[in-house]
Amino acid sequence: MPDYYTHRYQVYHAKTFGADPASFLHPLTTRLTTGSSIVDVGCGSGRDILWLQNRGYHVIGLERSSGLAGLARKHTGCRIIEADFENYDFAQLTADALLLIGALVHLPHPNFAAVLDSICRALKKDGFLLITMKQGSGTITDQDGRQFYLWQAKNLRKVFQSRNLTVIDAFRQPSIINPDEIWLGFVLKNT
């Protein structure tokens, strides 16, 4: 996966940046006050950061692809940490909310819980986490060679419950990029 986001980052940007993220970001923002701090993990070229900034939130991004991180800096003017979320020390950050929009879709199922635990180290007590994952079973590989790990809502809920993340809202919607794909979304509270 790193090769696609490293070498084809402009293609990814062109495919995703113009899509309106309101439908999946709104369930989180209804629970936050203006000025809340948000960390967008796997921020891509900054689409969601820009949307949140325009509504008064203080956002920083974390992105592994240097090309996408550069675009995110250019589009948002905010701090973008260039790092891999699988080994970044999230204890360095403190946030009212975390954003994981499709960020963990390439993560093998057995690694999911440990990486989620690590990322949540940045989340304040009673903070919120918005996560979206592709619905399905097993894995799929797209035309670009990217492998996606699919999830059922009940299995994600088990992982969240075992980590003291309470489901506050759950939704299911077609992808804003590819309507044939269904995404599962959850707003979680760190209890």
N, C-alpha and C positions, 0 to 999 in steps of 0.2 A: 503493500500500500504506500509506503513512503515515496516510491518512485513516481507514482501518479501525481501526488500532491506536490512533489518537488519539481518534476519535469513538465507537468501539464497544468501547473497552477493557474495559468491564464485561461485555459479552457474551463477549469472548474469555476473560476471567478465569473467568467462570462455566463456560465450556465446557472449560477446560483445568486449572484449579487442583486439582480433586478427583481427577484421574487419578494413579495410583501410578507414579512414574518408576523404580522399582527395576529393572525389566527392562533398561533401557538405561543406567542409571547404574552398576549393579554391575560391568560389565566395566572401568570406569575405577577404581572405588574399590578393587578387588582389587590394584591396582598402587601405591596411595598409602598413606602412613602417616598415622595420626591427627594432626591439626594441620597437614597440608599446606595450602598456599595455592592457592585455585582462583579463577579469574575466569570468571563465567558471562556470556558475551556474548549479548545478546538475551534477558535473563533473564525477560522477561514480568513476571508478578505475583509471582514469587519461589518458585514451587512447588519447583523443583529445588534452589534455595539452602537452603530450609527443610529438605528431606530430607538434604542434605549437612551442614548445621549440626547436625542431630540426631544425626549420626554422628561428630562431632568435628572437622570440617574448617573451616578459616577461609576464608570465601567473600565475595567482593564481586561485585556485579552491574553490568552496563552495559546500559542500556535507552534507546531513543530516545523512546518514548511517555511523556510526563510522567504520564499517568494510570496506566499500568502501573508505572512507576518508583515512584510514590507508594504503590501497593498493595504492591509488593515491600518497600519500607521498612517499611510497617505490619506486614506478615506476618513479616518476618525480623529487623527491628531492625538490619540491617547496612548498610554503605555501598553505595549504589546510585549509580553515575555516570550522569547523564542526558546521553547523547551518541549520535550516529550512528556506528556502527562503520565506516562507509565513509570517514569523514574524521577519526576520533579518533586521537590520537598514542599508540599502545599502548606506545611506548618508555618512557612514564611509569610503567608497571606492571611488576611482576615476579611470576611465578607458577610454582608446581610443575605446575599443570595448567590447561588451558583447556577450557571447556565451550561447544560450539556446537550446541545441541539445536534443530534446525530453524531456526537463526538465519540461514542463508545461502540459504534456499529461494526467496526473492524476488529474488535477485541474478542478473542475466543471466550466462549462461555465459562470455562474453568477459571479464567483470569478476572472476570467481571467484578466479583464481590471485593477482591483485594484492591483493585484499582479504584473502585468506588469509595472504599474506606479511606484510601490515601487522599483522594481529591477532597473528601468531606472534612479533612483536617483543617481546611480553610474556612469552613462554615461556622458562623456563630451559633451558639445555643439558641434555639427557637428561630433560626434562619431558615430560608427556603431554598429548595433545589428544584429546578425544572429540567427534566430529562425526556428526550424523545428517542425511541428505538423503532426499528422496522419490525412489523408484525410478520410472523410466519414460524416455520419450524426448520431447524437445521441451518444450512448456509446456502447462499447463492453467490455466483460470480457474474459480474456485469460485463458488458462489452469492452470495458477498459481494463479488465483483469482484476478489478477490486473485489475482494471477498467480503461479504456482509454476513454477520451472524444474526439470525432472526430470533425473535422472542414471542412468547405468549404472555398476555397480561398477568395471568395467575402466577407464572414463574417469576416474573419481575417483582410482583407484590411479595412473594416469599423472601426474596433477597432483601427488599426494602425493610420488611418487618424485622428480619433478623439483625438489621443494623440500626434499629430505633429510628427509622425514617418513616414517619406517618404519612400515608396518602391523604392529601387534602382535596385534591381534584384529579380526575383521570379523564382523558379524552382520546378519541380515535378519529383520525382524519386522513383523507387522501393526501399524498405528497403534493406540495405546491409546485414541484418541478416535474414529477411524473405521476399523474393521477391514477395509474395502475397499481401503485404501491400504497400500502396502508401503514401509517405511523401511529405508534402508541405514545401518548404523552402523559406525564405525571408531574403534578406539583407536590413536592414532599416537604414536610417540616422536620427539622432536626430536633427531636424531643429528648 
